[in-house]
Amino acid sequence: MYNPLKKHPVMTVAGLLIMVLLIWGFWPQAILVEATAVKRAPLMVSIEEEGRTRVIDRYIIAAPVDGVACRVQLNVGDTVTQGQTLLGITPLESQVLDQRSRAQAQAKISAAESALSAAREDASAAAAALRLAQTELQRMQALVDRGLLARDDFDKAETRAQTAAATKRSADFNVDVAKYELEAARNVLQRSLSTDSGAPAVRVPVRSPINGKILKINHECEGPVRTGDVLLEVGDPSALEIVVDVLSADAVKIKPGMKVLFGRWGGEQALEGVVRIVEPAGFTKISALGVEEQRVWIVSDFTSAADKWQRLADGYSVEARFVLWNNDNVLQVPASSLFRYKDGWAMFVIENNRVKRRVIKLGQHNGLRAQILEGATEGEIVIDHPSEEVEDGERVRLRKSVHN
């Protein structure tokens, strides 16, 4: 009997070895995958945006008169009390009149004196008319009492007396007006001719409206100011709110009373707050990528104890997380283990080292993890980040052990 192993042992062994290697090379290998377990854990769905703190009651103090403001002796952060004088403003001196203006002022004085004389003559005439009307009324009163005069004539006389009294009061008012106009005309001329008496200038005090601290000094050095120029900003840093601008598409999901968590503010623990106002008007903002976005301001208040956030002040940065949904016991998987299948979602479950496609029903999700309502049980092992090589029924091998 022919035995190739005895006649050609080397070739026979080499051929067998090649055949074994070919079979091993084409034999289906288990796909190496990463896996995770379906588990129950807390799940939070939120909207995160950068925000900043803001003093609730900020007072902008402006110059009440034109003048020269003195140097501000306060610094940003100094404590002030209600009614405390922050600085003083010396009103501007009256303008010196030239020869023409002085002649006009003197003419105004003469005109005012004449107007006062005319008003006094009118008042004298009105007083005389009033005395005559009152005398006539008294005489008619006696005739009416004796029945010698008609009541209609007496009523007319009474009306004339009342009219004369009103005319007298009006004439007296005109006299007062003429006096004030004469005084004003004389003051214009007098102040333009006055010289420096050496007396200290009268300053208009600018006082603090509240108990608080100096937040900003807009006009620190001595110098001229106009009415309405901003001098200082004061406020109470212990009363803070948080303002956050969010996309308008996210703002419709946020409601007053919603819980907010504030992180990355500098402390070890997140602070808690509540939404107070979702402003009804949006605004356009250019993003870092140059895209126009419609955004809305959200105003929130702290609900954490005041001693936990008193280190914050006006204009500090915080990261606001608006909690849309939260549950402490949710069956969930990483969002990276899910993929679209037909009209829904599915994932690959590992059973006996083989893959099984499982259609599931999702609930809430936050972009990183998703809630499973149907299709999986706690403790099942699913493939995380499934590749295109993974198919239903394929044999797989885990890269590392899975821990729940």
C-alpha positions in Angstrom: 0.0 0.0 0.0 1.3 3.4 -1.0 2.2 5.6 2.0 3.2 9.2 1.1 4.3 9.8 4.7 7.1 7.2 4.4 8.3 8.2 0.9 7.8 12.0 1.2 7.5 12.9 4.9 8.6 16.5 4.6 6.2 17.4 1.7 3.4 15.5 3.4 3.8 17.3 6.7 4.2 20.7 4.9 1.0 20.1 2.9 -1.0 19.1 6.0 0.3 22.2 7.8 -0.7 24.5 5.0 -4.1 22.9 4.9 -4.6 23.5 8.6 -3.4 27.1 8.3 -5.9 27.7 5.4 -8.8 26.2 7.4 -7.8 28.3 10.5 -7.5 31.5 8.4 -10.9 31.2 6.8 -12.6 30.0 9.9 -15.1 32.7 11.2 -13.5 34.5 14.1 -15.3 36.1 17.0 -15.6 39.9 16.7 -13.8 41.8 19.4 -16.3 44.3 20.9 -16.8 46.6 23.9 -19.8 46.0 26.1 -21.8 47.5 28.9 -24.6 46.4 31.2 -28.2 47.6 31.3 -28.5 49.1 34.8 -30.7 51.2 37.0 -29.3 54.6 38.0 -30.3 58.3 38.4 -31.0 60.1 35.1 -31.3 63.8 34.6 -32.4 65.6 31.4 -31.3 69.2 31.4 -30.3 72.3 29.4 -26.8 73.7 30.2 -25.7 77.2 29.4 -23.2 79.7 30.7 -24.6 82.5 32.9 -23.6 85.2 35.3 -24.7 86.7 38.6 -26.2 90.1 38.8 -27.2 92.5 41.6 -31.0 92.6 41.8 -31.2 96.2 42.7 -28.6 98.3 41.0 -28.7 102.1 41.3 -27.1 104.3 38.8 -26.4 107.7 40.4 -26.3 110.6 37.9 -25.4 114.3 38.3 -28.5 116.3 39.4 -27.0 119.7 38.1 -24.4 121.1 35.8 -21.2 121.9 37.7 -17.9 120.7 38.9 -17.8 117.3 40.8 -15.2 116.9 43.5 -12.9 113.9 43.6 -14.5 110.7 44.8 -12.9 109.5 48.0 -14.5 106.1 47.8 -13.3 102.9 46.1 -15.1 100.1 44.4 -16.3 97.7 47.1 -16.6 100.2 49.9 -19.7 99.9 52.1 -22.1 102.9 52.0 -25.2 103.6 54.1 -28.5 105.1 53.0 -28.3 108.9 52.9 -24.5 108.9 53.1 -22.9 111.7 51.0 -20.9 110.1 48.2 -19.6 113.3 46.6 -20.5 117.0 46.1 -21.1 119.0 43.0 -20.4 122.8 42.9 -22.9 124.4 40.5 -21.6 126.5 37.7 -21.2 130.2 38.3 -23.5 132.6 36.5 -22.2 133.8 33.2 -20.7 137.3 33.2 -22.8 139.7 31.0 -21.2 141.8 28.3 -22.2 145.4 27.8 -25.1 144.6 25.4 -26.5 141.9 27.7 -26.2 144.2 30.7 -28.2 146.9 28.9 -30.8 144.3 28.1 -30.9 143.2 31.7 -31.4 146.7 32.9 -34.2 147.2 30.4 -35.9 144.1 31.7 -35.7 145.5 35.2 -37.3 148.8 34.0 -40.0 146.8 32.2 -40.6 144.7 35.3 -40.9 147.8 37.5 -43.4 149.3 35.1 -45.4 146.1 35.0 -45.4 146.0 38.8 -46.7 149.6 38.9 -49.5 148.8 36.4 -50.4 145.7 38.3 -50.7 147.7 41.6 -52.9 150.3 39.8 -55.1 147.5 38.5 -55.3 146.1 42.0 -56.3 149.5 43.4 -59.1 149.9 40.8 -60.3 146.4 41.5 -60.4 147.1 45.2 -62.4 150.3 44.6 -64.9 148.4 42.4 -65.2 145.7 45.1 -66.0 148.3 47.8 -68.6 149.9 45.6 -70.3 146.6 44.8 -70.3 145.6 48.4 -71.9 148.9 49.5 -74.6 148.6 46.8 -75.3 145.1 47.9 -75.7 146.1 51.5 -78.1 148.9 50.5 -80.2 146.6 48.4 -80.3 144.0 51.2 -82.1 146.5 53.4 -84.6 147.3 50.6 -85.3 143.6 50.0 -85.9 143.0 53.7 -88.6 145.7 53.7 -90.1 144.5 50.4 -89.3 147.6 48.4 -87.0 145.9 45.9 -87.5 142.9 43.6 -85.5 139.8 44.4 -84.2 139.6 40.9 -82.4 143.0 41.2 -80.8 141.9 44.4 -79.5 138.7 42.8 -77.9 140.7 40.0 -76.2 143.0 42.6 -74.9 140.0 44.5 -73.4 138.6 41.3 -71.7 141.9 40.6 -70.2 141.9 44.1 -68.9 138.3 43.6 -67.4 139.3 40.2 -65.7 142.3 41.7 -64.2 140.1 44.5 -62.8 137.7 41.9 -61.4 140.5 39.9 -59.7 141.8 43.0 -58.1 138.5 43.8 -56.8 138.2 40.2 -55.3 141.7 40.4 -53.5 140.8 43.6 -52.1 137.6 41.9 -50.8 139.8 39.1 -49.1 142.0 41.6 -47.3 139.0 43.1 -46.2 137.8 39.6 -44.9 141.2 38.7 -42.9 141.2 42.0 -41.3 137.8 41.2 -40.4 138.9 37.6 -38.8 142.1 38.9 -36.8 140.1 41.5 -35.6 137.6 38.8 -34.5 140.5 36.5 -32.6 142.1 39.3 -30.9 138.8 40.3 -29.6 138.3 36.7 -27.9 141.7 36.7 -26.8 141.5 40.3 -25.0 138.1 40.0 -23.3 139.2 36.8 -21.8 142.2 38.6 -20.9 140.3 41.8 -17.3 139.5 42.8 -15.9 136.6 44.6 -16.5 137.2 48.3 -14.1 134.4 49.4 -17.0 132.4 51.0 -16.9 128.7 50.3 -18.9 127.5 47.4 -22.2 125.8 48.1 -22.1 122.2 47.0 -25.0 120.0 46.0 -24.6 116.7 47.9 -25.0 113.4 46.1 -26.3 110.8 48.5 -26.6 107.0 48.5 -30.2 105.8 48.1 -29.6 102.4 49.8 -27.4 100.4 52.2 -24.9 98.6 50.0 -21.5 98.8 48.3 -19.9 100.8 45.5 -20.1 98.6 42.3 -18.5 101.0 39.8 -17.1 104.5 39.7 -17.6 106.2 36.4 -16.3 109.7 37.3 -13.5 109.4 39.8 -11.5 112.6 39.4 -12.6 116.2 40.0 -14.0 117.8 36.8 -17.0 119.3 35.1 -20.2 117.2 34.7 -23.5 117.8 33.0 -26.9 117.0 34.3 -27.5 113.3 33.8 -23.9 112.2 33.6 -23.4 108.8 35.4 -21.2 109.2 38.4 -21.4 106.0 40.5 -23.2 102.7 40.6 -24.2 101.2 44.0 -26.0 98.0 44.9 -26.4 95.3 47.5 -24.2 92.3 46.5 -25.9 90.1 49.1 -29.1 90.1 46.9 -28.1 88.4 43.7 -29.9 86.8 40.8 -28.6 84.8 37.9 -29.2 85.7 34.2 -28.6 83.1 31.5 -29.3 83.5 27.8 -30.5 80.3 26.1 -31.6 79.4 22.6 -35.3 80.3 22.0 -35.9 76.6 21.1 -34.7 75.7 24.6 -36.5 78.6 26.3 -39.9 77.2 25.4 -39.1 74.1 27.5 -38.2 76.2 30.6 -40.9 77.4 32.9 -41.0 79.6 36.0 -40.5 77.5 39.2 -38.2 75.0 37.4 -35.2 73.8 39.4 -31.8 75.0 38.4 -28.3 73.7 39.4 -25.3 76.1 39.3 -21.9 74.6 38.8 -18.4 75.7 38.0 -18.8 78.8 40.2 -15.7 78.2 42.2 -17.1 76.1 45.1 -17.0 72.4 45.7 -20.7 71.7 45.6 -23.3 72.8 43.1 -25.7 75.5 44.2 -29.5 75.2 43.7 -31.9 77.7 42.4 -35.3 78.2 40.8 -36.4 80.0 37.6 -38.2 83.3 38.3 -38.7 84.9 34.9 -38.6 83.7 31.3 -38.4 87.0 29.5 -41.2 87.4 26.9 -38.9 89.0 24.2 -35.9 87.4 22.5 -32.8 89.0 20.9 -30.3 88.2 18.2 -26.8 87.1 19.1 -23.9 86.2 16.9 -22.3 82.8 18.0 -18.6 82.1 18.1 -19.0 80.5 14.7 -20.6 83.6 13.2 -24.1 82.2 13.2 -27.1 84.4 14.1 -29.1 82.9 17.0 -32.3 83.9 18.6 -31.8 83.8 22.4 -33.9 84.5 25.5 -32.9 85.8 28.9 -33.8 83.5 31.9 -33.6 85.0 35.4 -33.3 82.7 38.4 -32.9 83.0 42.1 -30.8 81.1 44.6 -32.6 78.6 46.9 -29.4 77.3 48.6 -28.5 78.8 51.9 -27.1 82.3 51.6 -23.9 81.4 53.4 -23.0 79.0 50.6 -22.9 81.6 47.9 -22.0 84.8 49.7 -18.5 84.6 48.1 -20.2 85.4 44.7 -20.6 89.0 43.7 -21.9 91.0 40.7 -20.9 89.7 37.3 -19.4 86.3 38.4 -19.6 83.4 35.9 -21.6 80.2 36.6 -22.8 77.2 34.6 -26.6 76.8 34.8 -28.3 73.5 34.4 -32.0 73.7 34.0 -33.6 70.4 35.1 -36.3 69.4 32.6 -36.7 65.9 34.0 -35.1 63.8 36.8 -35.5 60.3 38.3 -33.3 58.5 40.7 -34.2 54.9 39.6 -34.2 54.6 35.8 -33.4 51.6 33.6 -30.9 52.9 31.2 -28.0 52.3 28.7 -25.4 54.6 27.1 -26.7 56.4 24.0 -23.7 55.1 22.1 -25.1 51.6 22.2 -28.3 52.5 20.3 -28.9 52.6 16.6 -31.7 53.3 14.3 -33.7 50.2 13.1 -36.7 50.6 10.8 -38.9 53.2 12.4 -37.5 52.9 15.9 -34.4 52.1 18.0 -32.5 48.9 18.6 -29.4 47.6 20.3 -27.3 44.4 20.2 -27.6 42.1 23.2 -24.9 39.5 23.9 -26.3 36.0 24.7 -23.9 33.1 25.0 -21.2 35.0 23.1 -23.5 35.7 20.2 -25.2 38.9 19.1 -29.0 39.3 19.2 -30.6 42.4 17.8 -33.2 43.8 20.2 -35.8 46.4 19.3 -36.5 48.7 22.3 -38.7 51.6 23.3 -37.0 54.6 24.6 -38.1 57.2 27.1 -36.1 60.2 28.3 -32.6 60.8 27.1 -29.9 63.5 27.8 -27.5 62.8 24.9 -25.3 60.5 26.9 -27.7 58.0 28.4 -31.2 56.9 27.5 -34.1 55.5 29.4 -35.4 52.1 28.3 -39.1 51.5 28.7 -39.5 48.2 26.9 -37.2 45.6 25.4 -34.4 45.0 28.0 -34.0 44.0 31.6 -31.5 45.0 34.2 -28.1 43.2 34.0 -28.2 42.3 30.3 -25.0 42.9 28.4 -25.2 45.1 25.3 -22.6 46.2 22.8 -21.3 49.7 23.2 -20.3 51.6 20.0 -21.3 48.7 17.6 -19.3 48.7 14.3 -20.6 47.8 10.9 -19.1 44.2 11.3 -21.6 43.4 14.0 -24.6 41.6 12.7 -27.5 39.6 14.2 -26.2 36.1 15.2 -22.5 37.0 15.0 -20.1 35.5 17.5 -18.3 38.1 19.6 -15.6 38.4 22.2 -15.4 41.1 24.9 -12.3 43.3 25.1 -12.7 43.5 28.9 -15.0 42.3 31.6 -18.2 44.3 32.1 -19.0 45.7 35.6 -22.5 46.7 36.6 
